[in-house]
Amino acid sequence: MLTVSEALEAILREVDPLAPVSCALGDSLGLTLAAQVRSDLDSPPFDKALMDGYAIRSADIRSAGTELLIVDEVTAGRVPSRAVESGQATRIMTGAPIPDGVDAVVKVEDTETVGTDRVRILAAETHPEQNLIRRGTSMRSGEVVLEAGRTLRAQELAALAEMGCAQVSVRQRPTMAVLATGDELVPVSETPGPGQIRNSNETMLAAQIEHAGGQAVPLGIARDEREHLRQWIQVGLQHDVLLLSGGVSAGKLDLVPSELERAGVEQIFHKVRVKPGKPVWFGVLRRKSDSKNGLDGGRNSCLVFGLPGNPVSSMVCFELFVRTAIRRLSGHQDAKPQTISARLAHPHVHNDDRETYFPAAFEWSAEGPAVTLMKWHGSSDLQSTRHANAMAVFPAEPVEYSGGDFVDVILW
């Protein structure tokens, strides 16, 4: 049986980033940049004022009350008509280009006008480079703006817009089919009968997919009957990733592994030394795309995850294993789960030979990052996760923790 670390390495060996596509900048929020972007200009593209006020020569100001002749006015979007010489000033607005000869801007609050063409500087002195920014301070032409693998947020989009990138090369969102299995399941809109439960895993996994950057394709419920399951597996295999929930353990009706084998999916691993989620299954359908006939949409493989049916097991396995695959598909080099160290808010006795991922509430306290474990009653206890925003990681060995001890935490 693999450890969590070994399972993550096995996944990463099987996953390549999706092919890049060209995307309009306005549609790229949340996607991952596929190619490095360099600046095509200096930023800012000219020396400019950072305040409304007067552009001056700092050496002219020897004492409070110095008066200067106003020779020009420059607003944003216009350019100076003349240089500033000793004893002169140009009225200037925020963002406007600095005239030649100027090395400082005095903000308007530190001045007062004298008549129609003179300004009195109320400050006793000014400093060179005061309230202005020089051309290329933020970025030089040819400099790397963003590296490939960067997730595009509002600030990255703004930086690309400044560089004139109306189109960007990004990794497309992986399409991810979600298929819940089990005769006990009914749609969330129905009232469960005796022995039945609502299909909450589909809603949960679809939300996790969207939050992780994938495109969820819910397929509904496959019954514990081979022909029905087989048909829906074939539908799901047309996507980049197929997630099956339930049917992967060792029970009489756990048909998923054998039906995946029948469909040509190569098993990479089955069962991981993890709690919750031990029965998790991972495999790959390898195929040749037929671009001429448009078969498979150009996809050369489909990643398949068989997740345990218990909801917390399914949730944890998604965060550990499926999210790692999504990040690699999206072009991230650091695809594995990232941990943060936090103080445990209370004592805890861990007594298990499996690495355990415990639903927890993470917060920044006055003493730094802190984590509180939820009252968790096992892998079927979905309600325990309602107030959780993280999972605390405990090793595959018995350990007794005191309040204040540090543990690793993975944020949800």
C-alpha positions, 0 to 999 in steps of 0.5 A: 500500500502506498503512502500519501507521498508515494501516491502523489508522486505516482499521480505526477508521473502520469499527468502532463499539462494540457495544451495551451490555448489562446484566450481573450484577456478578459476571459482569462481570470483564474486560468494559468498562464502557459507562456512567459510574457515580456514587457513591450514598453517601460512602465511608467512610459514617461516621468510622471507626477504622483500628486496634483501640484507644481513641478519645480527645480528643488534647488530653487526652494531655500526657505518657506514662502519662495515664489515661482513664476507659473509658465505652463500647465500639464494635465493627464493625457497631455505633454508639457509645452516647455521646460522649467528653468530656475525660478519657474514652475509648471502647474501639473496634475497626477499622472501627467508627464514631468517637464524637462528641468524638473526634479520634484513636485510640490503637492498643491496643499503646500502651495498658494497662488499669488495673482494669476501667474505666480505660486508661493511654496509654503514648505521650507525645502523640497527634495529631489525626486519628491512626488514623482516617478521616473520612466521604467521604475516599475518595469523595463521594456523586455523585462519578464512581466509574468512567468508561465504557470502563474494563475491570473488574478485581477492584478495579473490581468491589469499588468497584462493589460498595461503591456497590451496583451489583448490575447494570452496563452493559457492552459484550458480548464480540464473538463471533469466528469463526476459520477456517483455510484450506488443503489442507495443514492437519490437526487438531492431534489428527492426525499430519500426512502428507506435505506436511501441517502441524497447524492451530496457527493456530486454537489460537493465534488463539482464545487471542489472542481470549480474552486480548483480551476476545473470545469465540472460535468455532473453525470448523475447516479450510476446504479450498482449494476454492471451494464448501467455503470459501464455505460456511464463510465464510457461517457465519463471517459470522454473528458480530461478527468473522470471522478467516480464516487463510491464502489471502490472498496472490497464489497460485493457491489464495489464494481468500479475497479473491475469495470474500469479495467474492462474499459481499458483503464490502467490501474496505477494504484488502489489503496493508500495509507491515509485516513480517511480515504484508504480505498482511493483508486487512480488509473489512466486511460491511454489512447490515441487522438484522431484529430482528423475525425475529431475523436476524443476532442484531441485528448490523449488520455483520461485520468480516472479517480475512484473516490470512496463513497463516504463524503469526508473521505471523498473530500479529503482525497480530492484535496490531496490527490485530485487537486494535485492532478488539476494543478499539474494539468493547469501547468503548475510546477508546485502541484503538491498540497502546500502546508502551513505550520500552526499551533494546536489550540488544545491537546489531542491524542493521535493513535493511528498507523495511517497518515490522518487528515483531520477536519479543522478550523484555521485562524490567525491569532495574536500568537500567529497561526492556530488550528482547532480540530472539529468534533469529527465522528468519522468519514461519513460525518459530513456535517463536521466539515461545515465549520472547517476551512482546513485539515490538520495533518497527523503522522502514521504513528501514535503521538500525544499532542499538547495545546500549543504544539505545532502541526502541519495544516492544509488550507481548503 
